[in-house]
Amino acid sequence: IRSICIAELGVWMKDYHTQFLADNYLKYIGWTLSDKVGDVRLNSVQSLIPLYSSSELAPHLELFTQKFKERLVSMRLDNEDSVVVVAISLCCNLLERDMLEPEECV
């Protein structure tokens, strides 16, 4: 259920960003980045990809990025391969948007 909820919250954040792209909703995405279930972590990271890919939405994620940057980068070493692939893609988005420095990815 957590996995489905996080996936849908990500869709709402993208489609209804004026209402849902706020810290009081983003915290749920952030918390589930450390969930014990791999599928929940995967959906959490996947929900962030369209947000960071959008030049309109990415600037709204600066506080979230500052708070969860360390966890996002560490997910490159997750024990689930699918999470690792998406986490690396997300780190690339962060690098492209200058929200992450190359030395932070080492």
Biotite code that builds the C-alpha atoms (Angstrom):
import biotite.structure as struc

atoms = struc.array([
    struc.Atom([0.000, 0.000, 0.000], chain_id="A", res_id=1, res_name="ILE", atom_name="CA", element="C"),
    struc.Atom([2.868, 2.428, 0.817], chain_id="A", res_id=2, res_name="ARG", atom_name="CA", element="C"),
    struc.Atom([4.344, 1.814, -2.595], chain_id="A", res_id=3, res_name="SER", atom_name="CA", element="C"),
    struc.Atom([1.112, 2.614, -4.430], chain_id="A", res_id=4, res_name="ILE", atom_name="CA", element="C"),
    struc.Atom([0.469, 5.698, -2.297], chain_id="A", res_id=5, res_name="CYS", atom_name="CA", element="C"),
    struc.Atom([3.942, 7.110, -2.939], chain_id="A", res_id=6, res_name="ILE", atom_name="CA", element="C"),
    struc.Atom([3.672, 6.454, -6.685], chain_id="A", res_id=7, res_name="ALA", atom_name="CA", element="C"),
    struc.Atom([0.335, 8.284, -6.815], chain_id="A", res_id=8, res_name="GLU", atom_name="CA", element="C"),
    struc.Atom([1.589, 11.143, -4.661], chain_id="A", res_id=9, res_name="LEU", atom_name="CA", element="C"),
    struc.Atom([4.378, 11.600, -7.218], chain_id="A", res_id=10, res_name="GLY", atom_name="CA", element="C"),
    struc.Atom([1.797, 11.801, -10.017], chain_id="A", res_id=11, res_name="VAL", atom_name="CA", element="C"),
    struc.Atom([-0.214, 14.370, -8.072], chain_id="A", res_id=12, res_name="TRP", atom_name="CA", element="C"),
    struc.Atom([2.918, 16.420, -7.432], chain_id="A", res_id=13, res_name="MET", atom_name="CA", element="C"),
    struc.Atom([3.630, 16.540, -11.145], chain_id="A", res_id=14, res_name="LYS", atom_name="CA", element="C"),
    struc.Atom([0.056, 17.110, -12.344], chain_id="A", res_id=15, res_name="ASP", atom_name="CA", element="C"),
    struc.Atom([-1.195, 19.347, -9.516], chain_id="A", res_id=16, res_name="TYR", atom_name="CA", element="C"),
    struc.Atom([2.063, 20.929, -8.449], chain_id="A", res_id=17, res_name="HIS", atom_name="CA", element="C"),
    struc.Atom([0.510, 24.126, -7.127], chain_id="A", res_id=18, res_name="THR", atom_name="CA", element="C"),
    struc.Atom([-1.273, 22.087, -4.467], chain_id="A", res_id=19, res_name="GLN", atom_name="CA", element="C"),
    struc.Atom([0.955, 19.050, -3.845], chain_id="A", res_id=20, res_name="PHE", atom_name="CA", element="C"),
    struc.Atom([4.528, 20.150, -4.573], chain_id="A", res_id=21, res_name="LEU", atom_name="CA", element="C"),
    struc.Atom([4.974, 21.442, -1.039], chain_id="A", res_id=22, res_name="ALA", atom_name="CA", element="C"),
    struc.Atom([7.134, 20.457, 1.921], chain_id="A", res_id=23, res_name="ASP", atom_name="CA", element="C"),
    struc.Atom([4.194, 19.011, 3.832], chain_id="A", res_id=24, res_name="ASN", atom_name="CA", element="C"),
    struc.Atom([3.766, 16.412, 1.021], chain_id="A", res_id=25, res_name="TYR", atom_name="CA", element="C"),
    struc.Atom([7.389, 16.087, -0.073], chain_id="A", res_id=26, res_name="LEU", atom_name="CA", element="C"),
    struc.Atom([8.311, 14.849, 3.393], chain_id="A", res_id=27, res_name="LYS", atom_name="CA", element="C"),
    struc.Atom([6.460, 11.600, 2.682], chain_id="A", res_id=28, res_name="TYR", atom_name="CA", element="C"),
    struc.Atom([8.594, 11.017, -0.399], chain_id="A", res_id=29, res_name="ILE", atom_name="CA", element="C"),
    struc.Atom([11.687, 11.784, 1.659], chain_id="A", res_id=30, res_name="GLY", atom_name="CA", element="C"),
    struc.Atom([10.749, 9.433, 4.462], chain_id="A", res_id=31, res_name="TRP", atom_name="CA", element="C"),
    struc.Atom([10.105, 6.540, 2.094], chain_id="A", res_id=32, res_name="THR", atom_name="CA", element="C"),
    struc.Atom([13.558, 6.891, 0.542], chain_id="A", res_id=33, res_name="LEU", atom_name="CA", element="C"),
    struc.Atom([14.688, 4.862, 3.562], chain_id="A", res_id=34, res_name="SER", atom_name="CA", element="C"),
    struc.Atom([11.814, 2.385, 3.653], chain_id="A", res_id=35, res_name="ASP", atom_name="CA", element="C"),
    struc.Atom([12.721, -1.227, 4.448], chain_id="A", res_id=36, res_name="LYS", atom_name="CA", element="C"),
    struc.Atom([10.813, -2.472, 1.364], chain_id="A", res_id=37, res_name="VAL", atom_name="CA", element="C"),
    struc.Atom([12.682, -2.095, -1.921], chain_id="A", res_id=38, res_name="GLY", atom_name="CA", element="C"),
    struc.Atom([9.557, -1.482, -3.996], chain_id="A", res_id=39, res_name="ASP", atom_name="CA", element="C"),
    struc.Atom([8.612, 1.474, -1.797], chain_id="A", res_id=40, res_name="VAL", atom_name="CA", element="C"),
    struc.Atom([12.110, 2.964, -2.174], chain_id="A", res_id=41, res_name="ARG", atom_name="CA", element="C"),
    struc.Atom([11.907, 2.401, -5.933], chain_id="A", res_id=42, res_name="LEU", atom_name="CA", element="C"),
    struc.Atom([8.569, 4.201, -6.271], chain_id="A", res_id=43, res_name="ASN", atom_name="CA", element="C"),
    struc.Atom([9.823, 6.990, -4.066], chain_id="A", res_id=44, res_name="SER", atom_name="CA", element="C"),
    struc.Atom([12.852, 7.647, -6.281], chain_id="A", res_id=45, res_name="VAL", atom_name="CA", element="C"),
    struc.Atom([10.832, 7.156, -9.470], chain_id="A", res_id=46, res_name="GLN", atom_name="CA", element="C"),
    struc.Atom([8.320, 9.754, -8.335], chain_id="A", res_id=47, res_name="SER", atom_name="CA", element="C"),
    struc.Atom([11.128, 12.329, -8.135], chain_id="A", res_id=48, res_name="LEU", atom_name="CA", element="C"),
    struc.Atom([12.447, 11.832, -11.698], chain_id="A", res_id=49, res_name="ILE", atom_name="CA", element="C"),
    struc.Atom([9.673, 13.807, -13.493], chain_id="A", res_id=50, res_name="PRO", atom_name="CA", element="C"),
    struc.Atom([9.857, 16.557, -10.881], chain_id="A", res_id=51, res_name="LEU", atom_name="CA", element="C"),
    struc.Atom([13.611, 17.059, -11.227], chain_id="A", res_id=52, res_name="TYR", atom_name="CA", element="C"),
    struc.Atom([13.355, 16.690, -15.014], chain_id="A", res_id=53, res_name="SER", atom_name="CA", element="C"),
    struc.Atom([11.013, 19.654, -15.262], chain_id="A", res_id=54, res_name="SER", atom_name="CA", element="C"),
    struc.Atom([12.644, 23.076, -15.465], chain_id="A", res_id=55, res_name="SER", atom_name="CA", element="C"),
    struc.Atom([9.415, 24.498, -14.023], chain_id="A", res_id=56, res_name="GLU", atom_name="CA", element="C"),
    struc.Atom([9.196, 22.154, -11.031], chain_id="A", res_id=57, res_name="LEU", atom_name="CA", element="C"),
    struc.Atom([12.830, 21.486, -10.093], chain_id="A", res_id=58, res_name="ALA", atom_name="CA", element="C"),
    struc.Atom([13.397, 24.907, -8.456], chain_id="A", res_id=59, res_name="PRO", atom_name="CA", element="C"),
    struc.Atom([10.624, 24.086, -5.970], chain_id="A", res_id=60, res_name="HIS", atom_name="CA", element="C"),
    struc.Atom([12.685, 21.126, -4.730], chain_id="A", res_id=61, res_name="LEU", atom_name="CA", element="C"),
    struc.Atom([15.685, 23.028, -3.380], chain_id="A", res_id=62, res_name="GLU", atom_name="CA", element="C"),
    struc.Atom([14.816, 22.627, 0.311], chain_id="A", res_id=63, res_name="LEU", atom_name="CA", element="C"),
    struc.Atom([13.900, 18.966, -0.239], chain_id="A", res_id=64, res_name="PHE", atom_name="CA", element="C"),
    struc.Atom([17.180, 18.425, -2.079], chain_id="A", res_id=65, res_name="THR", atom_name="CA", element="C"),
    struc.Atom([19.201, 20.004, 0.714], chain_id="A", res_id=66, res_name="GLN", atom_name="CA", element="C"),
    struc.Atom([17.494, 17.864, 3.318], chain_id="A", res_id=67, res_name="LYS", atom_name="CA", element="C"),
    struc.Atom([17.614, 14.529, 1.460], chain_id="A", res_id=68, res_name="PHE", atom_name="CA", element="C"),
    struc.Atom([20.649, 14.949, -0.814], chain_id="A", res_id=69, res_name="LYS", atom_name="CA", element="C"),
    struc.Atom([22.834, 12.616, 1.203], chain_id="A", res_id=70, res_name="GLU", atom_name="CA", element="C"),
    struc.Atom([20.204, 9.879, 1.122], chain_id="A", res_id=71, res_name="ARG", atom_name="CA", element="C"),
    struc.Atom([19.549, 10.344, -2.608], chain_id="A", res_id=72, res_name="LEU", atom_name="CA", element="C"),
    struc.Atom([23.254, 9.973, -3.374], chain_id="A", res_id=73, res_name="VAL", atom_name="CA", element="C"),
    struc.Atom([23.658, 6.972, -1.071], chain_id="A", res_id=74, res_name="SER", atom_name="CA", element="C"),
    struc.Atom([20.856, 5.149, -2.884], chain_id="A", res_id=75, res_name="MET", atom_name="CA", element="C"),
    struc.Atom([23.344, 4.455, -5.690], chain_id="A", res_id=76, res_name="ARG", atom_name="CA", element="C"),
    struc.Atom([24.576, 1.695, -3.368], chain_id="A", res_id=77, res_name="LEU", atom_name="CA", element="C"),
    struc.Atom([21.143, 0.245, -2.542], chain_id="A", res_id=78, res_name="ASP", atom_name="CA", element="C"),
    struc.Atom([20.828, -3.536, -2.325], chain_id="A", res_id=79, res_name="ASN", atom_name="CA", element="C"),
    struc.Atom([18.048, -3.521, -4.966], chain_id="A", res_id=80, res_name="GLU", atom_name="CA", element="C"),
    struc.Atom([19.405, -3.160, -8.511], chain_id="A", res_id=81, res_name="ASP", atom_name="CA", element="C"),
    struc.Atom([16.254, -1.440, -9.768], chain_id="A", res_id=82, res_name="SER", atom_name="CA", element="C"),
    struc.Atom([16.600, 1.238, -7.084], chain_id="A", res_id=83, res_name="VAL", atom_name="CA", element="C"),
    struc.Atom([20.258, 1.744, -7.983], chain_id="A", res_id=84, res_name="VAL", atom_name="CA", element="C"),
    struc.Atom([19.443, 2.330, -11.670], chain_id="A", res_id=85, res_name="VAL", atom_name="CA", element="C"),
    struc.Atom([16.792, 4.940, -10.907], chain_id="A", res_id=86, res_name="VAL", atom_name="CA", element="C"),
    struc.Atom([18.921, 6.579, -8.187], chain_id="A", res_id=87, res_name="ALA", atom_name="CA", element="C"),
    struc.Atom([21.798, 7.021, -10.650], chain_id="A", res_id=88, res_name="ILE", atom_name="CA", element="C"),
    struc.Atom([19.405, 8.565, -13.161], chain_id="A", res_id=89, res_name="SER", atom_name="CA", element="C"),
    struc.Atom([18.147, 10.930, -10.469], chain_id="A", res_id=90, res_name="LEU", atom_name="CA", element="C"),
    struc.Atom([21.711, 11.902, -9.522], chain_id="A", res_id=91, res_name="CYS", atom_name="CA", element="C"),
    struc.Atom([22.355, 12.713, -13.192], chain_id="A", res_id=92, res_name="CYS", atom_name="CA", element="C"),
    struc.Atom([19.306, 15.003, -13.162], chain_id="A", res_id=93, res_name="ASN", atom_name="CA", element="C"),
    struc.Atom([20.590, 16.690, -10.015], chain_id="A", res_id=94, res_name="LEU", atom_name="CA", element="C"),
    struc.Atom([24.000, 17.205, -11.607], chain_id="A", res_id=95, res_name="LEU", atom_name="CA", element="C"),
    struc.Atom([22.458, 18.693, -14.757], chain_id="A", res_id=96, res_name="GLU", atom_name="CA", element="C"),
    struc.Atom([20.456, 21.151, -12.636], chain_id="A", res_id=97, res_name="ARG", atom_name="CA", element="C"),
    struc.Atom([23.513, 22.093, -10.549], chain_id="A", res_id=98, res_name="ASP", atom_name="CA", element="C"),
    struc.Atom([21.769, 20.797, -7.441], chain_id="A", res_id=99, res_name="MET", atom_name="CA", element="C"),
    struc.Atom([24.603, 18.349, -6.856], chain_id="A", res_id=100, res_name="LEU", atom_name="CA", element="C"),
    struc.Atom([28.345, 18.714, -7.213], chain_id="A", res_id=101, res_name="GLU", atom_name="CA", element="C"),
    struc.Atom([30.351, 15.995, -9.014], chain_id="A", res_id=102, res_name="PRO", atom_name="CA", element="C"),
    struc.Atom([32.495, 15.351, -5.943], chain_id="A", res_id=103, res_name="GLU", atom_name="CA", element="C"),
    struc.Atom([29.330, 14.566, -3.956], chain_id="A", res_id=104, res_name="GLU", atom_name="CA", element="C"),
    struc.Atom([28.758, 11.551, -6.212], chain_id="A", res_id=105, res_name="CYS", atom_name="CA", element="C"),
    struc.Atom([32.084, 9.872, -5.476], chain_id="A", res_id=106, res_name="VAL", atom_name="CA", element="C"),
])
